[in-house]
Amino acid sequence: MDLHYNFETDQNYIQIKNNNDDLVAFVDLINGGSLQHLQLNGITVIEPKKEFSYSDSFASALLFPFVNRLKNGIYSFKNKSHQFPINEIGGNAHHGVLYNKIFSLKDYFCKDNEAILILEYESNGEDGYPFAFKINLQYTFGFNYLNMNLTVDNLSQYDFPYSLGWHPYFISSDLSKSCVKFSKSHDIVTDEDSVAQHRSKVNQNVEINPTDKHLDNCFQLKNGEVKFTTPDYKMSISTNRSPAFIHLYTPKINNLFAIELTSGISNSFNHGIGLNYLDKGSSTNMTWKIKIDSIK
C-alpha cells in the first residue's frame, strides 16, 4: 500500500499526517525540535499533557552535551572549571542545552513510503559550554515505526566532552498493566538527589512494572534494545550506541512513563562513566528506532 503524507509547517512547528490518518506527528521547532505528538499504526504513543508543561517535563527533549543531572551544574575540563545554568529545583543543571533552542527546518520530503524531516541547530558555544557545534536531527516516519538520528559536528578548535540522549514519555491506558523489559549489565548507584555516583555490576534480565514504585533509576544495558508492553501496544526501542544506558522515570501524571536511552549517565562530566570526547572537525551520532505493534 502506497502511503501519502501531508506536511503542515510554520516557523514554530511541523505536523505530518498520512493519507490514512494512522500516522500523525507534531514536532516543536522552538522547543529543541522535540517530538510532542506521535501516533503510529493508529496508536497514540506520545502526546502532551496540559497539566505537565514542557518546562517541567522536558518531554521528548534531545539531550546534549550532557544527559539527566549535572551536580550543581559544575564540571572541570582540561583544568578549567565551567558552570552550566541551574534549571532544576535542588540546584543541579538538567538535560543539557538543546531543550529550549530554536531549530531550523532544513528539509522535508517523502521517500519509499516514509516521511522525512531534517532539522538543524548551530551554536558558537553556550553558557557553561564554550565550544562551537552543529546539530543535525533527522526524523524518519513509517506506518508503524520511527527512526531518529542525532548528529553532532564539532566546529570548535578543541575537542570537547559529551554524552547524548532522548527524553520521551510514552503513554499507556493503564500503567499497572504495563511492563518494560531489558537486559542489564550494571545498576547505576545514585545519591539522594538521583545524581549518579558509580555503577555496580549485575548481569540480569529485568522486567519492571512502572507502578510498583516511583522510578527515577538508571541501568547500563547489555545490548541496546528495550521492550515496552501496554494494554494497547507493544513497542521496541533500540539504539546504535555502545555502551548504552536506560533511565526510567515515572512522573506524578497518570499513565505516562519516561524511557530514556542515552550514551551516558547523570554527572558523567565529573565521574566519567559513559563520557565521550569529540575531536575538532569530527562528528558523532546516536540513533533511536521505535517500532509499534498493536495488541488489539
Phi, psi and omega in degrees: 000126177281132177256143176238144186239143174250129179251125174246121187229150161212190186290345184257337187202169167221134178241140182234136172223146172265174188291344178262358183059022175261356169236121177223132178219143179228119182247128183266109184285332184270355174241060172073020182066028187282146180274105187264342176213136178214123173236122179236141178054031180077008185243126177281122181245338176224131174204148180285155177238128181300326182277004183223081188294156181300324180295338176265325188267330190053035188299124178066017177297143170274136189252118177195143002271358174227160182247149177057226189262142170244117187306117179059009181070013188249140171208164177238135179222122182053047175067021176235132182273143180229151182232113171281152173301144178274124182227021177227136173301129186114347170094020178251159166275148191221130166069027171072209188237354187274340193302331182243019180272152179270118178266145175264145178271109184274325182193155170207141185193170176250142178203126175052051178065021177237150172253130187237131174242139175234119182243161182212146171218132180235139185226142172270006183129153182236165175304121181086355183215082190276049183233132177284138180206163175229138178250129170244125182237119180243126172256131174237115184254131170240181184306314183231023181211160174225130170245130178239140176226122178251118179245134178245128173252131176274108181261002183274180179266007185224159167288160179215156179276151179197159160217162187231152176190175178220140191239063180276149168251127179258147184261142174227143176289340179201099181296332181294341178251025180241161177206154175240135183233139176195169175252129182246151174253336182214147163268143175262121183269129185241167174270190184292344177261013181062030174264128184297139178249312181197181180234151182238125185287129178200097180285121187196144167276136189238137170227120187237132168268122185298343181262001179297324176199165174292122183258134168209064193233152182231145180219152170268131183277147172284328172222179187263030185233142180225144176247135176232122182242130177236175177298343187247337183204158169248135182233137167248138177227132185219164179219161181268352185278146175215123003288158175237150182234155176235132174245127181249136182214129174252112178283175179273032178242126186302135168065029168243144183213123180271127174236105186250119173261126187226166176266352180211191181228175181299144178063022182295336178296342181253319181261345172087357181286118181079004181281139177237165178229137182245121180293152176301140181077001182256170178225159177215164181212163171221136178244151172231137178234127178241135172229135184243132171237135178286141175271325184281000000 
